[in-house]
Amino acid sequence: MSEAYDYDLFVIGGGSGGVRAGRLAAGLGKRVGIAEEYRFGGTCVIRGCVPKKLFVYASQFGKAFEDSAGFGWRAGPAEFDWPTLVANKDTEVARLEALYRRGLENNGAEIFESRAVFEGPHEIHLLGQGRTVSAERILVATGGVANQLESLPGHQHCITSNETFHLESLPKAIVIYGGGYIAVEFACIFAGLGVTTTLIYRGDHILRGFDHDVSGLVQETMIKRGVRVILNRHFTEVEASGIFGRRVKLDDGTVIDCETVMLAAGRLPYTAGLGLEKAGVETGHKGEIKVDPYSRSSVPFILAVGDVTDRMALTPVAIHEAMCLIETEFRDNPTSPDHELVPTAVFSQPEIGTVGLPEYAACMEYERLNIFLARFTPMKNTLAGRDEKMVMKIIVDADNDRVIGVHIAGPEAGEMAQTLAIALKMGATKADFDRTMALHPTAAEELVTMYQPSYRIVNGERVD
Ligand code: NDP
């Protein structure tokens, strides 16, 4: 490492990817600096996965109280207190943030609570400190920001998921714009907490990109649970007016009044104002840093991981990319991140857990497919009297029996997807699933007891 620079590695961004890289490099004895302009932990810990999942848990109790009656419970009237949830969530987020910082400090990384921007290819200006430092390698791990839809008239009257975590009070009615992960998860959270919830999506089917059987079940269940889902519609304007304070206008002339309007129209790589042009780093049309398979930008000593690269906006992926980068840059072991068969969950209600290709994508890649599909009532819903189904789908390459996708919507689907991902990574065949003993009584046993295909697909055409 060259003494010509202040640091061997300077990390911009204290989220999951940046902190992991900084911590590992410092642990190897490298001189590491890391700058974060807001709070350590990034989107996942501060305003994403962690607080969101805590809100998901909170939103499930109402239905659990209702369901308990079928199991003999007579609970009194339940009351929910939003400020308690927000305060307890803040405590947990602060605890995790402290762990992130401690991991860096214990390994000897130098922390800067400051915005950092490029002043040159090796030079970083720390705005909060009014000084410039130099580094042999620089890692950009600035993550993403919510798309504020700035061309939408009245967008300034809307919030994004960021603000939901700090609302002073729970709105009585909310309108959410979008049909992806965040829109669907928050629609379920708010509906579960008793908020009158409307979801407006421009497409004809929420959760584009997911297998249609699982996204279909989620959409159907959300509607059963009282979410008003309006498809094929666009916002044309949001006004600060109407009896509740916000008025949403749609492209067919529909007007909806509510207290809160949440935009969930995707996230964009956070590179604005970073000064990447001063370092000669190339970006793509969304502002993402273009990287090679080793997370190197167009300037080889400037690296990037996580959402800022717009590869797969998932926390474990950012962490994995960071770990690979450390192997490549500091352990003389070139390692490129593996983005194949990444399991993912949508914490909707019901939850989605998925790994591998959805049916529509498998049809484009494979000539002959066997599809195994089960739709059933989860056991707990029977006594609860809850008319909600669960769905499981296994997609198999008929030419070699390999399982290429598993898609689940229902209780604990995310937990199942994590373990299924191990089997798929190992190249499991449908015969491997079939010779695995069922674990009874579980919902997951269905995955190993679907012996006959529900239908076959040949050259993209369904043949029953
Ligand atoms: P998504 O990409 O999942 O969804 C964005 C939604 O916004 C889509 O429905 C999209 O429509 C719609 N949209 C995009 N642009 C516009 C526009 N100009 N006008 C109207 N609608 C628009 O993004 P999210 O923001 O929900 O989440 C960002 C990423 O964060 C996810 O992709 C995921 O990787 C990650 N994430 C993961 C979670 C998890 O693991 N559980 C939870 C939350 C986020 P269309 O489909 O038509 O393009």
Residues whose N, C-alpha, C, O or C-beta is under 5 A from the ligand:
A	BS01	NDP	G178 G179 G180 Y181 I182 A183 R202 G203 R208 A264 A265 G266 R267 A313 L314 A345 V346 F347
